[in-house]
Amino acid sequence: MIDRLGLAEFLRRRREALQPEDVGLPRGQRRRTSGLRREEVAALCHMSTDYYSRLERERGPRPSNQMLASIAQGLHLSLDERDHLFRLAGQNPPARGTVNEHISPGLLRVLDRLDDTPAEIVTELGETLRQTPMGVALTGDTTGYTGPARCSGYRWFTDPAVRRFYAPEEHAFLTRMYASGLRELVTLRGPDSRAAYLAGLLLDLSEEFRRVWEDHEIGVRPHHVKRFVHPEVGPLELNCQRLVDPGQAHSLLVYTAVPGSESHEKLRLLSAVGPRALR
């Protein structure tokens, strides 16, 4: 059963505890609100202001699991706080573990401060959970895929259009890297894991995947320098730094260029172009 009073008070307290800079929003000179405004939280949670406001006023329908997950992420809740939110709403919290897609508040705070840099948070299967605006400008919005296509390795073997974003001379290496990484995950997570399910799909769908899979290659790690081919600014050589959250098997990938290099200038041009639909 939903605890409307407890839910409303918890949401208010968490909203008031957050400052605009905590979630990547400008503070503004005339701000008087303590913490975030309801409309700001609603936008972060991808819902209407009216819907969110009704929850804080002990009204409205019981939120669905999907809606609660959006609220937990928008309010930058920890896993313990997320589980508490679900219980207040009369729902069972999602299972924890490697398939959990709730991003830790610490990783979100770092991402929120990278608006001028291409960056993304991904799962161990290469599913994009969040991107900066510059990340979208670099590779397109990769958060909107559904089903197996959410996995970057799956797209590599099933969607030829994906490869146009990478230098042709890198394709053979990336093919080996994706197969090697998936094989390691299958061994690590077991035959009933999502990794094993994806491997089974690819064995049925891709002759190229079957060929490299049979090599049993392990330990092919991503290059520190990634070579992209952007449809508007052309070739880019970007350093990729990885910050790993081992508790949730998520990684924050940050792409930077050497100052003064041609790629650095192209990133500045890309910043002016802004996010586009690149799929």
Secondary structure, DSSP 4 states (H G I P E B T S, - for coil): ---HHHHHHHHHHHHHH--GGGGT----TT---SS--HHHHHHHTTS-HHHHHHHHTT-SSPPPHHHHHHHHHHTT--HHHHHHHHHHTT-PPPPPSTT--PPPHHHHHHHHT-TTS-EEEEETT-BEEEE-HHHHHHH---S---GGGGBHHHHHHH-GGGGGGB-GGGHHHHHHHHHHHHHHHHHHH-TTSHHHHHHHHHHHH-HHHHHHHTTT----PPPSEEEEEETTTEEEEEEEEEEEETTTTEEEEEEE--TTSHHHHHHHHHHHH------
